[in-house]
Amino acid sequence: MADNEKKPVVTHLPAILTGSAALLAALTTVYVNIRNDLKDEPATPAPVVAAAKPVEPAAPALPQQLQLRLQRVAVQQDGAVGTADWRFSIEADGQPLYAFQQDSMTSEGGRNIVVVGADRDASADLELAPGKRIPITIKGWRGGWFKKAGEPTVLGQGWVTSAGALSPIAVRAADESKGAFTFYFSAVPEKN
């Protein structure tokens, strides 16, 4: 085709229809906007306000039940030349939980970890208020013929939270050569 030849009108029809539709849409928008401005009514309906329900107070959080279990004891210093017998008491918030005796503890490498077996009840149930923590206190007395009863030889304290978080607890004498231990516990939430 030569440049000077005219194209039929039908070839321009799609472009003409698209332009007409755009013009019609623009005119409709203008008309609707002018009509809404002339009315005294708001263009959008007023929001419907529902009657407010009285707010019920949230139920108080229940105390968390935890089972505190002694897993193992690492002996850094047994307080004797050979082996030593020890008695330990575990307290929570100043209240006794349980006590146990461990014979022939040694700080000799390879034998200085005491695993608490199933034959010994080294666990107790705790009740903690939500978001609170309580102190766990461990006291220990070395056994022997000439040891005096009374004040503990070793002492240590840690904290347990309602989430069951509990770090290892160092239990030591003022003079660590007389006794130094690390207690490892688990604190597992009980299912109600």
Backbone bond lengths (Angstrom), bond angles and torsions (degrees), N, CA, C in turn:
res aa  C-N    CA-C-N  psi(-1)  N-CA   C-N-CA  omega(-1)  CA-C   N-CA-C  phi
1 M - - - 1.442 - - 1.509 110.43 -
2 A 1.259 113.92 143.62 1.458 119.67 178.38 1.509 109.25 -86.20
3 D 1.313 116.28 158.07 1.463 120.64 -177.65 1.520 112.35 -68.15
4 N 1.292 117.37 -27.62 1.456 119.63 -175.39 1.515 113.14 -86.72
5 E 1.309 119.19 -5.82 1.465 121.09 177.39 1.509 110.03 -76.20
6 K 1.313 117.22 145.40 1.466 122.58 179.23 1.505 110.15 -87.61
7 K 1.305 115.86 140.91 1.450 121.39 176.73 1.510 107.88 -87.89
8 P 1.311 117.32 149.33 1.468 118.12 178.38 1.526 110.70 -65.58
9 V 1.316 116.39 154.37 1.465 123.67 -178.78 1.532 110.93 -63.70
10 V 1.299 118.22 -29.08 1.462 122.49 -177.76 1.533 111.13 -60.48
11 T 1.309 118.04 -31.79 1.469 119.91 -179.75 1.521 111.36 -69.88
12 H 1.325 118.55 -23.34 1.466 121.76 178.86 1.524 112.26 -91.56
13 L 1.310 118.74 -5.90 1.455 123.38 -174.62 1.552 113.18 -59.43
14 P 1.328 121.22 -45.32 1.468 118.68 179.46 1.523 112.87 -60.05
15 A 1.293 118.47 -39.71 1.462 121.34 -179.84 1.517 110.34 -68.47
16 I 1.328 116.59 -38.11 1.475 120.64 179.48 1.525 109.89 -65.63
17 L 1.344 116.88 -42.55 1.475 119.74 -179.48 1.532 111.30 -66.84
18 T 1.321 117.82 -40.23 1.477 121.33 178.71 1.521 109.89 -63.31
19 G 1.302 118.44 -44.53 1.468 121.67 178.98 1.516 111.29 -64.13
20 S 1.337 116.80 -39.24 1.470 120.55 179.12 1.521 111.05 -64.91
21 A 1.320 116.98 -39.81 1.473 120.73 179.25 1.517 110.70 -65.35
22 A 1.310 116.93 -40.57 1.466 120.17 178.74 1.517 110.72 -65.40
23 L 1.319 117.80 -41.21 1.454 122.01 178.48 1.524 110.61 -63.90
24 L 1.330 116.50 -43.10 1.462 121.11 179.34 1.528 111.04 -62.51
25 A 1.322 118.05 -41.29 1.468 121.83 178.88 1.518 110.41 -64.77
26 A 1.325 118.07 -41.13 1.466 121.19 179.70 1.523 110.87 -65.67
27 L 1.331 117.57 -42.32 1.465 120.76 179.17 1.528 111.75 -65.81
28 T 1.340 116.53 -37.41 1.472 120.09 178.20 1.521 110.28 -64.19
29 T 1.305 117.36 -41.55 1.469 121.33 179.38 1.515 110.87 -62.67
30 V 1.312 117.19 -43.37 1.470 121.23 178.73 1.520 110.23 -62.92
31 Y 1.333 117.47 -44.32 1.454 121.85 -179.61 1.525 111.22 -60.84
32 V 1.346 117.05 -46.11 1.472 120.86 -178.76 1.519 110.08 -63.97
33 N 1.310 117.69 -40.80 1.470 120.54 -179.64 1.527 111.33 -66.09
34 I 1.336 117.40 -41.33 1.476 120.06 179.35 1.513 109.92 -67.95
35 R 1.304 118.07 -41.85 1.466 122.17 -179.52 1.521 110.26 -61.86
36 N 1.352 118.74 -43.58 1.464 121.33 179.67 1.517 112.12 -67.92
37 D 1.331 117.98 -30.39 1.454 120.21 178.34 1.526 111.37 -71.10
38 L 1.326 117.41 -29.49 1.453 120.85 -178.42 1.518 112.72 -78.74
39 K 1.322 116.94 -22.68 1.463 120.17 -179.79 1.516 109.52 -78.66
40 D 1.333 116.09 151.14 1.455 121.08 175.25 1.528 111.52 -83.23
41 E 1.311 116.52 -14.35 1.466 120.58 -178.02 1.519 109.60 -79.45
42 P 1.290 116.54 149.43 1.464 118.07 174.96 1.527 109.94 -70.68
43 A 1.317 116.56 150.57 1.455 121.73 -177.89 1.521 111.58 -68.60
44 T 1.311 117.39 -29.72 1.466 120.70 179.50 1.516 108.87 -110.05
45 P 1.309 117.52 145.82 1.457 119.12 179.38 1.527 110.91 -67.04
46 A 1.321 114.97 151.44 1.462 119.87 178.94 1.524 109.48 -67.28
47 P 1.312 116.72 141.76 1.465 118.82 -179.76 1.521 111.23 -67.17
48 V 1.307 115.45 144.15 1.456 121.62 179.43 1.526 107.63 -89.37
49 V 1.319 115.95 124.81 1.453 120.53 -179.93 1.521 108.05 -100.14
50 A 1.323 115.94 119.86 1.459 120.68 178.80 1.518 109.22 -85.80
51 A 1.296 115.29 152.99 1.453 119.55 176.95 1.529 108.57 -65.63
52 A 1.311 115.89 133.51 1.465 120.65 -177.08 1.522 110.34 -73.39
53 K 1.340 114.82 134.34 1.461 120.01 175.23 1.518 108.48 -78.09
54 P 1.301 117.46 141.48 1.470 117.68 176.32 1.531 109.26 -64.36
55 V 1.313 115.33 138.59 1.465 121.05 -178.89 1.524 108.27 -79.59
56 E 1.334 114.72 124.38 1.459 119.18 178.53 1.519 108.51 -85.48
57 P 1.315 117.82 138.17 1.468 119.08 178.82 1.531 109.81 -65.85
58 A 1.321 115.27 143.14 1.463 120.19 179.75 1.527 109.37 -68.11
59 A 1.305 114.46 144.06 1.459 119.07 178.69 1.525 108.52 -66.89
60 P 1.314 117.32 138.04 1.467 119.11 -179.73 1.530 109.61 -64.59
61 A 1.325 114.95 142.88 1.467 120.03 179.45 1.533 108.97 -67.60
62 L 1.312 114.58 138.38 1.454 120.20 -179.00 1.521 110.94 -81.53
63 P 1.313 117.43 152.66 1.461 119.60 176.04 1.529 110.38 -61.77
64 Q 1.320 115.79 147.73 1.465 122.39 -179.94 1.528 109.17 -90.33
65 Q 1.321 116.00 130.55 1.454 121.64 176.71 1.526 108.14 -94.11
66 L 1.321 117.59 125.48 1.458 122.91 178.84 1.517 110.06 -124.56
67 Q 1.323 115.21 147.52 1.460 119.70 171.13 1.519 107.16 -107.22
68 L 1.331 115.99 114.92 1.459 122.84 179.09 1.523 107.74 -93.03
69 R 1.349 116.71 120.76 1.465 121.14 -177.14 1.520 109.43 -129.52
70 L 1.331 115.58 131.79 1.456 121.73 175.19 1.527 108.43 -77.31
71 Q 1.337 117.30 123.42 1.456 122.48 -178.50 1.532 111.86 -92.40
72 R 1.350 116.00 -49.81 1.460 119.91 -177.85 1.524 109.62 -161.89
73 V 1.334 114.22 164.79 1.455 121.75 177.34 1.528 107.24 -128.97
74 A 1.325 116.65 126.60 1.470 121.49 174.60 1.522 107.77 -97.81
75 V 1.335 116.15 128.39 1.464 121.90 -177.17 1.528 108.39 -99.47
76 Q 1.328 116.67 113.97 1.457 120.04 173.93 1.537 110.51 -89.50
77 Q 1.331 116.49 -36.43 1.469 122.12 178.54 1.523 107.83 -149.18
78 D 1.357 116.21 120.14 1.464 119.03 -177.16 1.522 112.94 -85.01
79 G 1.332 118.07 -9.90 1.461 121.14 176.61 1.509 114.47 82.71
80 A 1.333 118.24 12.34 1.466 121.14 -179.70 1.523 109.21 -142.88
81 V 1.353 115.21 166.08 1.455 120.21 178.41 1.528 110.06 -70.35
82 G 1.309 118.36 -42.24 1.461 122.33 177.99 1.509 109.38 -103.59
83 T 1.330 115.44 -115.87 1.459 120.72 175.79 1.521 108.73 -105.12
84 A 1.321 115.73 163.94 1.467 120.35 -179.46 1.519 109.42 -140.11
85 D 1.324 115.15 147.15 1.464 122.06 174.48 1.532 107.84 -93.93
86 W 1.311 116.15 137.36 1.459 121.32 -178.24 1.519 110.26 -131.10
87 R 1.338 115.83 146.98 1.460 123.61 170.00 1.521 107.33 -116.62
88 F 1.326 115.69 136.37 1.464 120.60 -179.40 1.526 109.59 -128.33
89 S 1.329 115.73 145.70 1.468 120.96 172.04 1.536 107.57 -123.80
90 I 1.315 114.67 141.88 1.466 122.34 -179.55 1.531 106.79 -114.87
91 E 1.337 115.89 128.27 1.466 121.49 179.64 1.521 110.04 -125.22
92 A 1.323 115.81 146.89 1.467 121.95 174.27 1.515 108.06 -121.18
93 D 1.316 115.96 118.99 1.462 122.15 179.48 1.531 111.43 54.37
94 G 1.332 115.69 39.95 1.462 121.53 177.59 1.519 114.96 81.87
95 Q 1.329 118.36 -2.72 1.464 122.40 -179.98 1.529 109.67 -103.52
96 P 1.328 118.36 133.58 1.463 119.74 -179.20 1.531 111.92 -67.23
97 L 1.349 116.14 135.81 1.456 121.87 176.17 1.527 110.41 -101.37
98 Y 1.325 116.41 -55.82 1.458 121.21 177.48 1.518 108.76 -164.37
99 A 1.335 115.14 165.40 1.460 122.97 177.22 1.523 107.71 -135.61
100 F 1.332 116.06 153.06 1.458 119.62 177.57 1.523 109.11 -152.18
101 Q 1.309 114.82 160.63 1.458 121.36 177.20 1.522 108.34 -115.74
102 Q 1.331 115.34 139.28 1.458 121.26 177.47 1.524 107.87 -126.35
103 D 1.316 115.64 115.90 1.464 120.96 -178.68 1.520 110.89 -88.40
104 S 1.316 115.34 153.53 1.470 124.57 172.22 1.525 113.63 54.91
105 M 1.316 116.90 48.15 1.469 120.16 175.15 1.523 108.33 -78.23
106 T 1.319 116.40 142.90 1.459 121.23 -179.56 1.517 110.43 -140.86
107 S 1.331 115.35 150.35 1.459 120.43 176.16 1.528 110.74 -97.43
108 E 1.333 116.71 9.66 1.461 121.76 178.61 1.533 108.95 -66.13
109 G 1.341 116.06 129.14 1.462 121.61 -178.32 1.526 111.99 -54.23
110 G 1.312 116.61 138.28 1.463 121.96 -179.39 1.516 113.33 88.05
111 R 1.316 117.40 -16.59 1.474 121.15 178.29 1.526 111.05 -126.35
112 N 1.324 116.36 11.07 1.463 119.43 -173.00 1.530 114.06 -94.90
113 I 1.321 118.61 11.57 1.464 121.68 174.96 1.521 108.00 -110.41
114 V 1.315 115.48 122.74 1.460 121.08 178.75 1.522 107.42 -104.93
115 V 1.336 116.42 116.11 1.455 121.68 177.48 1.518 107.70 -95.11
116 V 1.312 114.89 126.58 1.465 119.64 -178.22 1.520 107.84 -78.44
117 G 1.315 116.94 119.11 1.459 121.79 -176.15 1.513 113.56 -83.25
118 A 1.325 114.05 171.69 1.465 120.99 179.83 1.521 111.30 -70.03
119 D 1.342 117.72 -17.66 1.459 120.58 -179.46 1.527 112.12 -73.51
120 R 1.324 118.21 -11.56 1.459 121.77 -178.75 1.528 109.11 -116.40
121 D 1.314 116.40 132.96 1.464 120.22 177.94 1.524 107.72 -84.41
122 A 1.316 116.42 95.87 1.461 122.18 -179.97 1.521 109.33 -114.33
123 S 1.333 115.45 49.10 1.457 119.51 178.80 1.520 109.59 -143.89
124 A 1.325 114.52 160.05 1.461 120.75 178.40 1.519 108.67 -153.78
125 D 1.316 115.83 154.66 1.463 121.56 177.75 1.518 108.92 -94.21
126 L 1.339 115.13 136.71 1.462 121.87 178.44 1.514 109.37 -120.99
127 E 1.317 116.44 151.06 1.458 122.23 174.04 1.516 107.35 -123.23
128 L 1.334 115.42 117.66 1.463 120.67 -177.45 1.515 110.30 -116.63
129 A 1.327 116.10 138.15 1.463 121.19 175.06 1.524 108.23 -69.28
130 P 1.341 118.40 147.47 1.466 121.17 -178.69 1.528 112.12 -56.79
131 G 1.318 115.76 132.14 1.457 121.58 177.96 1.517 114.92 74.81
132 K 1.297 117.79 5.20 1.461 121.08 -178.63 1.517 109.95 -102.24
133 R 1.300 116.09 167.53 1.458 122.20 173.74 1.521 107.99 -136.78
134 I 1.331 115.56 153.36 1.458 119.16 -179.83 1.527 108.91 -129.63
135 P 1.335 116.13 150.58 1.460 119.08 179.57 1.532 111.25 -79.80
136 I 1.324 115.24 141.05 1.461 122.77 172.42 1.522 106.08 -110.61
137 T 1.313 116.84 121.26 1.456 122.27 -177.70 1.525 109.49 -113.75
138 I 1.332 115.85 135.06 1.463 121.72 178.72 1.521 107.63 -120.76
139 K 1.331 115.10 128.21 1.463 122.02 176.89 1.519 107.65 -120.06
140 G 1.344 116.31 144.05 1.457 119.74 -179.96 1.517 112.28 -139.02
141 W 1.341 115.34 143.17 1.455 122.99 178.65 1.523 108.84 -124.84
142 R 1.314 117.08 131.62 1.459 119.90 177.57 1.515 109.26 -82.46
143 G 1.324 114.88 134.90 1.459 119.97 179.55 1.523 111.24 -83.00
144 G 1.282 115.96 167.97 1.466 121.33 178.57 1.514 109.85 149.41
145 W 1.332 114.35 172.28 1.457 119.74 -176.71 1.517 112.74 -70.29
146 F 1.293 118.45 -37.64 1.455 120.68 -170.33 1.527 113.61 -109.17
147 K 1.322 117.41 18.18 1.460 120.65 179.65 1.524 110.23 -85.49
148 K 1.327 115.87 138.96 1.460 121.24 178.36 1.530 109.47 -87.97
149 A 1.326 115.33 141.75 1.467 120.32 173.15 1.527 107.64 -79.39
150 G 1.276 117.37 155.71 1.461 120.87 178.53 1.506 110.88 135.31
151 E 1.318 116.07 -121.13 1.456 121.37 -177.25 1.526 111.09 -62.79
152 P 1.323 117.77 140.04 1.464 120.36 179.38 1.533 111.76 -67.36
153 T 1.322 115.00 149.06 1.465 120.88 177.15 1.524 110.45 -76.17
154 V 1.355 116.75 -40.65 1.464 121.81 -179.91 1.524 109.09 -123.54
155 L 1.333 115.18 154.35 1.465 120.64 -176.71 1.533 108.46 -150.46
156 G 1.338 116.39 142.21 1.459 120.91 176.64 1.507 110.35 -155.73
157 Q 1.355 115.88 157.52 1.466 119.89 -179.28 1.524 110.50 -145.36
158 G 1.334 114.85 143.41 1.456 122.71 175.03 1.520 108.59 -140.68
159 W 1.351 116.01 -179.23 1.464 121.03 -177.64 1.513 109.31 -128.18
160 V 1.335 116.20 139.31 1.458 121.76 173.90 1.526 107.50 -116.76
161 T 1.359 115.76 138.32 1.456 121.00 179.23 1.523 109.25 -106.28
162 S 1.331 116.50 168.14 1.464 120.20 -179.67 1.518 111.49 -65.94
163 A 1.334 117.64 -17.62 1.466 120.72 176.25 1.526 111.10 -81.01
164 G 1.320 117.70 -6.86 1.461 120.86 178.97 1.511 113.40 90.28
165 A 1.334 117.83 12.30 1.464 120.19 179.82 1.524 109.71 -77.73
166 L 1.325 116.01 127.17 1.456 121.07 -179.89 1.517 108.32 -152.03
167 S 1.323 116.76 117.95 1.465 121.94 178.25 1.523 109.14 -82.29
168 P 1.347 117.24 161.07 1.464 119.28 173.94 1.529 110.05 -57.48
169 I 1.329 116.20 144.74 1.463 121.30 -175.54 1.523 108.94 -109.86
170 A 1.337 116.21 122.44 1.463 122.26 175.97 1.522 108.31 -81.34
171 V 1.336 115.73 127.48 1.460 121.95 179.96 1.524 105.98 -122.01
172 R 1.351 116.64 113.84 1.460 120.11 -171.15 1.519 111.34 -139.72
173 A 1.335 114.31 156.22 1.456 121.47 171.11 1.521 107.70 -85.98
174 A 1.332 117.24 163.03 1.464 120.40 176.08 1.530 108.99 -58.65
175 D 1.321 117.02 -40.80 1.463 123.42 172.49 1.532 105.85 -102.93
176 E 1.334 117.28 105.25 1.460 121.28 -172.02 1.523 113.90 -60.03
177 S 1.324 118.07 -17.71 1.467 119.03 177.68 1.526 111.22 -69.10
178 K 1.336 117.08 -14.95 1.469 121.22 178.72 1.522 112.31 -91.08
179 G 1.343 117.50 -4.12 1.458 120.85 177.35 1.518 112.46 151.86
180 A 1.349 115.54 128.15 1.466 120.94 176.87 1.524 108.08 -150.78
181 F 1.347 116.18 124.85 1.460 122.50 -175.71 1.529 109.78 -138.04
182 T 1.330 116.11 161.69 1.454 121.75 169.66 1.525 107.28 -128.71
183 F 1.339 116.24 124.05 1.464 122.42 -179.21 1.527 109.23 -100.09
184 Y 1.329 115.29 133.72 1.467 122.03 178.66 1.529 108.48 -115.07
185 F 1.324 115.78 122.30 1.460 122.48 -178.60 1.526 110.45 -117.08
186 S 1.324 115.26 161.48 1.462 121.44 164.98 1.526 105.90 -120.08
187 A 1.308 116.11 144.79 1.468 121.92 178.17 1.526 105.94 -128.95
188 V 1.319 117.09 100.68 1.464 122.47 -173.21 1.521 109.90 -107.21
189 P 1.346 117.60 128.47 1.478 119.46 176.58 1.526 110.02 -62.82
190 E 1.331 115.45 137.14 1.469 119.92 177.45 1.517 108.71 -88.46
191 K 1.320 115.61 141.52 1.470 120.87 178.49 1.512 108.19 -85.53
192 N 1.335 114.29 130.60 1.480 118.68 -179.94 1.498 110.60 -91.24
